[in-house]
Amino acid sequence: MASLRSLAKLTNSVAISTRTMASHPLAGLLGKLNHVAIATPDLKKSSDFYKNLGAKVSEAVPQKEHGVYTVFVELPNSKIELLHPFGEKSPIQAFLNKNKDGGMHHICIEVRDINEAVSAVKDKGIRTLGEKPKIGAHGKPVMFLHPKDCGGVLIELEQE
């Protein structure tokens, strides 16, 4: 009988925690992982690395307004975005100055509605890097979240 009571308590606590998670203000806001971005000092070398592994790798595309060149590596379930500095004020150059060999720069998560997502994260006290969304490398609205508010990770939200 005691084990039945323990099981009932466990079942009730799981049901309560499930409801709590489902009713979380950000539940349903975050979608799938779109890409992991990697800053690289040598775009050709990094592109060739993934090509040699058999991945489909795009050509480098200058993103003047963002100060980067981007290359996308297509994977079956996501992408890798290779970033290289473009122009004198590239934020990627600042990153590479601190990380000479390159490394993970940010992760990108899709959201259903970028404006709703930005409003929701701001309501939670999460700072954004900018006042309103900008058009990102995929031609869709994006917003970056401050890494100090996101466990040390720069997060990009992108409209689905």
C-alpha positions in Angstrom: 0.0 0.0 0.0 2.9 2.4 0.8 4.4 1.8 -2.6 1.0 2.7 -4.2 0.9 5.9 -2.3 4.5 6.7 -3.4 3.6 6.0 -7.0 0.5 8.2 -6.7 2.7 11.0 -5.2 5.2 10.6 -8.0 2.5 10.6 -10.7 0.9 13.7 -9.2 4.2 15.5 -9.1 5.0 14.6 -12.7 1.5 15.8 -13.8 2.0 19.1 -11.9 5.5 19.7 -13.3 4.2 18.9 -16.8 1.4 21.4 -16.5 3.8 23.9 -15.2 6.1 23.5 -18.1 3.3 23.6 -20.7 1.9 26.8 -19.2 5.3 28.5 -19.0 5.1 31.9 -20.7 7.7 30.9 -23.3 6.2 27.5 -24.0 5.7 27.1 -27.7 7.7 30.2 -28.5 11.0 28.4 -29.3 11.1 26.3 -32.4 13.8 24.1 -33.9 17.6 24.7 -33.9 18.3 26.5 -37.2 22.1 26.6 -37.1 25.2 26.7 -35.0 27.5 29.6 -36.1 31.3 29.2 -36.0 33.7 32.1 -36.4 36.7 31.1 -38.5 40.0 32.9 -39.4 40.2 30.8 -42.6 36.9 30.5 -44.4 38.3 28.3 -47.3 40.0 25.9 -44.9 36.8 25.6 -42.8 34.6 25.2 -45.9 37.0 22.5 -47.3 36.9 20.6 -44.0 33.1 20.1 -44.3 33.3 19.5 -48.1 35.8 16.7 -47.4 33.4 15.1 -45.0 30.8 15.0 -47.8 28.6 17.9 -46.7 26.9 20.3 -49.1 28.6 23.6 -48.6 27.5 27.0 -50.0 29.7 29.6 -51.6 30.8 32.5 -49.4 28.3 35.3 -49.3 29.2 38.8 -48.1 26.8 40.2 -45.6 27.9 43.8 -45.6 25.3 45.1 -43.2 26.4 42.5 -40.6 30.1 42.7 -41.3 30.6 39.1 -42.2 31.0 36.5 -44.9 28.7 33.5 -44.4 29.0 30.0 -45.7 26.3 27.5 -44.8 27.0 23.8 -44.3 23.8 21.8 -44.8 23.3 18.8 -42.5 20.3 16.4 -42.5 18.7 18.1 -39.4 20.3 21.6 -39.2 23.0 23.8 -40.5 26.4 25.1 -39.6 27.0 28.7 -40.4 30.7 29.6 -41.0 31.4 33.3 -40.3 34.4 35.3 -41.4 35.1 39.0 -41.0 33.9 41.4 -43.7 35.0 45.1 -43.4 36.9 46.9 -40.8 34.2 46.9 -38.1 33.3 43.3 -38.2 32.0 41.9 -34.9 33.6 38.6 -36.0 37.0 40.2 -36.1 36.6 41.2 -32.5 35.6 37.6 -31.7 38.6 36.3 -33.5 40.9 38.7 -31.8 40.0 37.0 -28.5 39.8 33.5 -30.1 42.6 33.2 -32.6 41.6 29.7 -33.9 37.9 30.6 -34.1 35.1 28.8 -32.3 31.4 28.7 -31.7 30.0 32.2 -32.0 26.2 31.7 -31.5 23.3 29.4 -31.9 20.2 30.2 -33.9 16.7 29.1 -32.8 13.6 29.5 -34.9 10.6 31.3 -33.5 7.0 31.4 -34.9 6.7 35.2 -34.5 9.8 37.3 -34.0 8.0 40.3 -32.5 6.1 38.1 -30.0 9.4 36.4 -29.1 11.3 39.7 -28.6 8.5 41.0 -26.4 8.4 37.8 -24.4 12.1 37.7 -23.7 12.2 41.4 -22.8 9.3 40.8 -20.4 11.6 38.1 -18.8 14.4 40.6 -18.4 16.5 39.2 -21.2 18.4 41.9 -23.0 18.4 42.1 -26.8 21.2 43.4 -28.9 19.2 46.0 -30.7 15.8 47.6 -30.4 14.0 45.8 -33.2 14.7 42.8 -35.4 16.9 43.1 -38.5 17.0 41.0 -41.6 19.5 38.2 -41.2 21.6 36.0 -43.6 18.5 34.0 -44.6 16.5 37.0 -45.5 14.3 36.7 -42.4 13.9 38.9 -39.3 16.4 38.0 -36.5 17.2 39.3 -33.0 20.3 38.5 -30.9 20.0 38.0 -27.2 22.7 39.1 -24.8 24.9 36.2 -23.8 25.1 37.4 -20.2 21.4 36.7 -19.9 21.6 33.4 -21.7 24.1 31.3 -19.8 27.0 32.8 -21.6 25.7 31.9 -25.1 24.9 34.4 -27.8 21.5 33.3 -29.1 19.9 34.4 -32.3 16.2 34.2 -32.7 15.0 33.8 -36.3 11.5 34.1 -37.7 10.4 30.7 -39.1 
